[in-house]
């Protein structure tokens, strides 16, 4: 029997970690490892809000995949996955056709969740990828250029739909950059208004209320106006319709940014893997139901067990930890140690949201709340830890903040 083939779909935090760990644990004679990603780079998702306003250039956010993997050990294929056929142990690619596998790792990441709200796909901008962040940045500058030449009878209205993690971090970065934007486009403060629409009664829903209130106060002091308890009902070219307490109103928009939801990659729903609304409830060993040779990681999963109840969303921390466990379990399976598989136990290292360069909020692993400069420092430490996990000290030295 020949050596087994491992296919890894996606080079986000989970996929790239799995690949890096496997090249350390397996010899060439143990397995053929193929990593498939639609881009030649991995990008730091947690930095996209900075990229979207121009604080970080594209080359800082992108990490060439071939700079962190051993191409003698891993066959890296730049292509788009079109179908997953787990019953046939086959994956279809747009350019390279079908690939077969013995073991499959699905780490395809997330997509924007529109909640079927009319107009979001057509009129809203998002920041869920380097391309989308760059497109938003260019479109904002293009619209500001047009506005500068107009009569300026009404303010240029930047409206962010969603007051969660992404929305708050984007607002913090945007307000930091506002003085530079005003100078570049020869505008005054009264020419620009920044609004946030959140359907809950505070920003950062699910976060500690005190932290949410702190974030809102900081951003209000930087010029953001919050519309709380309002749900976006439809998005149009130059306005959004919102609803509160059964009443609707129109809010004018010069540009509308949607940050209120993500979902699993659509290929999960189109595959023959068992799922609920596109999310696979994996076993403790991170395997798909009734598919012992298929591991599903990151944003495509729901994890349910007595140890960690239910984790339905993924952060960089969760994805990296899953990648490490997945790689160890693949090593055991290939070396005939299927009775020694590890269970995934998430270790919380803290969750921190930036409010711009000089402020942040967060909760540490012991539920201690942090604010301000301390939170900023801890966020930088967490970001640099991720860089080290991906590319070691050379990557940390080159891209550290």
N, C-alpha and C positions, 0 to 999 in steps of 0.2 A: 504494500500500500504506500502511495506517495505521500509526501508531506502535505498537511492540510493548508487550505487557503483561508486567510482572515480578511474580510472586507470591512473597512471602516468608512462609513458614509458621513461626511461632514468634518470640518476642521475647526469647529468652534472650540470652546474651552474643554468640553468633554471629549470630543474626537481627537484633538491634538494631544491631550494628556494621555489618552489611551495609546496612541501611536508612539509617543515618546517613551512611555513606560515599557511597551512591548519590545522596542528595539534594544532596551537594556536587559530584558529578561529572557529573550529568546535568541537562539543562534540562527544563522541562515538555514541550517539543516532542520530546524524545528518546524518552521512554517514559512509560507509565502504571505507577506503582509502587503495589502494594497489600501492606500488611502485615497479617497475620492472627494474632491471639493470643487465647487464651481468657480472658485477664484484661486490664483496662485499664492494668495496670502490669507493669513488668519488676521482678524481685526479685533481690537480691544473694545468690546461692546460697551464696557463701563466708561469709555472715554468719548463716546459718540456725541454727547451733548456739548462737549468742548469743541469737537470737530465741526459741529453744526453752526457754531457762531464764529469760527475762525481762530479760536484760541490755540488749537492744535492743528497742524497741517496733516494732510492725508498720510504722508510718509511716516509720521510719528505714530499714527493709529494702526497702520498696516504692518504686519510682520511677515516677511516672505517665508513660506512654509519650508522651502528647501534650506533655509538658514537654521532650522531647529530640528530637522529630521535627518537621519542617515540614509541618503538615497541609495546606498549599497544594500541597506537592509529593508527599506520600504519603497515599494513602487508607487510613486505619487502620480495620480492622474487628475488633470484639470478637466473636469466635465460636469455635466448636470445630470443628476439622477432623475429618471422619468417614471420608473415603476419599481416596486418591491414585491417580489413573488416568493414569499417565504416557503410555501409548500413545495415549490420547485427548486428551492435554494438558488435563486437567480435574481439578479438585479439588472435593470435596463438603464443604459446611459444614452444621452442624446447623440454623442459622436462615436463612442467606442462600442456601441451595441450591448449585448448581454454579457454579464460576467457571472460565473458560478462561484459558490463559496462553500466552505465547511462550517465556518463561523461568521456571523454577521454582527456588526456593531452599528446601530442606527443612532446617529447624533446630529440630526439635520437642523436642529435649532427651531426658531420661532418665526412667525409671520404676524403681520398686523391683524388685530381683531377689530372688525368694524361693527359688530353687533347688529348687522343689517341696517345700519343707519343710512338713509339715502344721502348720497352726495359725498361721502367720505372718500371713496375710491377716486372720485372725479376731481374734487376740489380741495382736499386736505393734503398737507405735507406731513411726512413722518420722519423719524430719525432712528430707524431700526437697522440700518446698515450704513457702511461708509458711503455708498452711492447715494442713498437717501439723504444722509446728513449733508453731503456736499451739494446735492441738488437744492436742498432747502436754503443753504447758505447763499448760493448763487441767485436763487429766485428772490430772496429777501433783498439782496443788494440791487437786483434789477428793478424790483418794485419801488425801492427807495429812490433810485435814480429817476424813475418816472414821476414819483411824487414830488421830488425836488423841483421839477419843471412845471408842476401844476400850480393851481391858485392857492392850495393849502387852506381852504375854508373849513375843512374838517380834519381832525387828527389822523395820522397814519396808525391804524389799529392792528397791533399784533395780538392775536387771540390764541391761547393754548387750551385745548380741550383735554382735561384730565389733570388733576392735582396730585397724582401719585409720584412715585420715585422719579421716573423719567421727566415728567412735567416740571417738578420742583427743581431738579438739577439743571434742566434747560433754562428755566427762568432765572436761576441764580447766575448762570454763565452769561445769559443775554443781558441782564442788567449790569453786570460788570463791564461788558463791552459797549454799553449804550453811549457813554461819552465819546468813544472813538467813532462810533457810527454817526453820531450827531456832527462831529467835526468833519468827517469824511464827506458827508452829504450836505453840509452847510445848513443844518436844521437846528431848531431850538427845542428845548425839552417839551414845550407845550405842543409841538408838532407830532409827538409820539405818545401813544398810550399802549400799555401792556396789560392785557386782561387774562385771567385764569378762570376757567369754568370747571367746577367739580360738583358731581351729583351728591356727594356726601356733605356732612355739615362741617368738615374740616379737611384741610389738605393732608396728604400722607395717610389715607384710610388704612387701618390695620396696624399702623405705627402707634406708639404711645401718644396719647392726646396732648400731653405737655410738649412733646417734641414737635408735633404738628402745629400747635399754636405758636411755638417759637419760630418755626420756619415761616409761617405766615406773617408774623410781625417783622422779621428780617426783610422779607421780600416786599412787604407793604412799604417799609421805610426806603426801599430802593425803587419805589414807583409802581409796583404791581397792584392792580385792583382785582379783588377776588369776588366771584359770583358763586356762592356756595349753595348746595341743595338744589342745583339746577342740572337738568339732564339735557344733553344735546339731542335734538329730535331730527334735524336735517341740516345739511351743509350746502351752501350755495356759493356762487361766484364771489359775492361781496357781502354776505351776511350768513349768520347761522340762526336757526330757530331753536330756542331753548324752552323748557317747560319747568315750572315750579308750582307746586300745590295745584295742579290742574290748569294753570294759566300759562299761555305761551307768549313769547315776545321775540322780536328779531334784534340781534346784536350785530351791528356793522363790523365787517372784517376787511382789512387790507390784505392780510395773510392769515390763514388758519392752520395751526399745527396740532395734529392729533397724537396724543401720547397715552391714551386711556386704556389700551388693551393689547395683549399679544396672545397668540394661540400656537398650538403645535403646527409643524409643517404639514401642509395639505396632503403630502404623499402618504402620511399615516392613514388618513381616512380612505385613500384610494387603494391601499394595500390590502392583503388578506390577513394582516395582524389583528388580533382582537383589540378593540379600543372603545373608549367612551368619549364621544365628541372629539375624536382625533388624538386623545391622550391614552397611552398604554399604561395600564396598572401592572407594574413589574413585580417580580418576586423580590425577596430580600437579597438575592444574588444578582438582581438587576436584569433578569431574563423575562422575555415576553411570555404570556400565557400559552401553554402547549407548544412552545418553541424553545427547547432547551439549548439550542445552538444560536439563538438570537438575543442579543443584549440591546436594550433601548435606554438611552441616557439623556440627561439634560431636559430641555423644554418639551420634549416629546413624551414625558413620563408623568405618571402619578405613582407615588410610592406610598403604600399603606401597610402598616405593621403595628404590632403592640409596642414597639420601641419608640417609633417617631410618629405615631398617629398617621397623619396624611400630609405629604408634601406635594402640592399641586403646581408650584411655580419653581423656577430654577434661577439661581444666582450663579455667578462665576465660581464662588466657593463650592456650592453643591455640585456643579458640573465637574470641576477639577477632582473633587473627592470621589465622585462616581467613576471618572475615568481611571483613577488609580485602582479602585476595587475591581473594575471590569478587567483591566490588564492582568491583575493578579489571578483572577478567576480563569481567564483564558489560558494563562500559563499552566495552571493546575489541570485544566481539561486536556490540553495538548500533551502534558507529561503524565497522563493517566492517573491523576489524583482528583477525580470527580467527587470523591467523598470528603474533600478538604476545602470546598468552596467557601469563600468569605461572605458574610452578610454585610450589607451597607448600613453603616450607622453614621449619620451626619453629625459632624462636630462643628458647632457654631463658633465662629471667631469674631462675631460682631457684624452689624450691618450699619453702614454709614452713608448718608446722603449729603452731597455738597450743596452749599447755597452760594456758590461763587468761590473765588480764590481764598477768601479770608474767613469764611464761616461754614459751618457744617453741623449736622445733628446725627446722633447714632445711639445704638444700643449694643453694649458689649455682651460677651457670652454669659456673664453673670447677671444680666439684666440691668447693669449700671448704665444710666443715661449719660451721654456726653454731649457737650455743646461747644460752639465757638472754636478757638484755636486748638484745643485738645482734640476735638473731633477732626479738624483739618489734618493734623499731624497723623492721627491714627488712620485716616483714609489713605494718605500717601503711603504709609507703611503697608497697608493691605494691598494697594495697587502694585507696589514694588515687590511684595511677596508673590503676587501672581506672575509678574514678569520673570522672577527667579525660577518659579516652578515650570514655566514654559521653556525658557532658554538658558537657565543657569546664570552665573555671574556675568558672562559676556553680554547677555541680553539686558540684564539689570543695569550694567554700567552704561550701555549704549542708549537706553530709553527711559531710565529712571526719571522720576519727577522730583 
